[in-house]
Amino acid sequence: MGITTKAPLQIGSPSKSINIKKIKRKGVVFSNFYLEWTKEHPLVKRIRLWRWFATLNQMTNGYVFNDYKSLPRVLLFEPGGSSAEVLLYGGKVVSWKNSQGEELLFMSKNTGGRFPKGGISLCFPQVANTGMMKEICWSKKNAKSFDNIPLRLTPTGNPSSVDLTLKTTANDSNTWPRSFELRLRVSLGPDKMTIISYIKNTDNASLSFTFALQNYLSVSDMSEVRVEGLETLDFHDNLQQGKRFTEQPDAITFDGEVDRVYIKTPGNIAIIDHNKKRTIVIRNEGLPDAGLWTPWDNATKASEIGFGDKDYQNMLSVDSGVLEKPIILKPLEEWKGVSIHDTSGCLCKSESFNHEQVDF
């Protein structure tokens, strides 16, 4: 798959002009640029953000550039100031910032290997002990991540969203036991990010799979975080051979290693960071299960997925997926999963999923 990086883009301001091509060579991410003027009046910053968005709006698919590891990324941007960066390999979201410029995703400082560790990764077709790939058990280590799979970029005509697709054929049987079509849309709204996943069975036999979005969230300190929305639910504890338990009626706090899969979750899970005075709400449709993971100070567990020994202090993984019972699609049937990440702090249980139809 060939990826063409656009020509250098000049973005002007009353005081300076920024050459993106020169800056990105130094490893500076474009979504950080507006923070150079954080001391200015909010109205001035908002005007400049609108100017930048007007420039980006002339592009059909955001801004495509190569990072310091020569991996192609798409920058997404919306008028309110939120931004995101998505790798064309696997559709991995490696940055999501709110309108205040705060990074909401955790990315490990451990730079070993080709692909970055953290962010939001898509895992398919195997995340548990059921599905087509015959893995031993659910684990972060064994999950079939898409990180090394190049996806096709489809123009959306909107710099706030990106569409990625993967279509397999019978010629790919050595890699994939079944042929399928996967479509992924990542879109931004004001302090909100929506990830819509479509999977279509293009094989002449049934397709069985499990699926997950592994959400590595940035937190100030694990001891200052609580999770609401999982109270009284049943879960499988992977620290106790997957035995099934029922959660207590209180919010979940952390003082040690946790590795659980909650089943039949409600629509909303809130991650509350007391130090940052920030709440991230994850609302799901078609993704009934949730994974909750922190290695705490278990260096072996952290290193298995490429994290550093101290990364656990500022990271919590709250996954959205189909983990307990696999989806089974007959030929030509489709499945859709929707995950909305919201930093407004509102649980909004009655809010309907008025997301857009994804047509590629």
Summary of the structure (lengths in Angstrom):
residues: 360
radius of gyration: 20.2
end to end distance: 17.9
largest distance: 61.4
contacts: 1147
relative contact order: 0.14
helix: 13%
strand: 39%
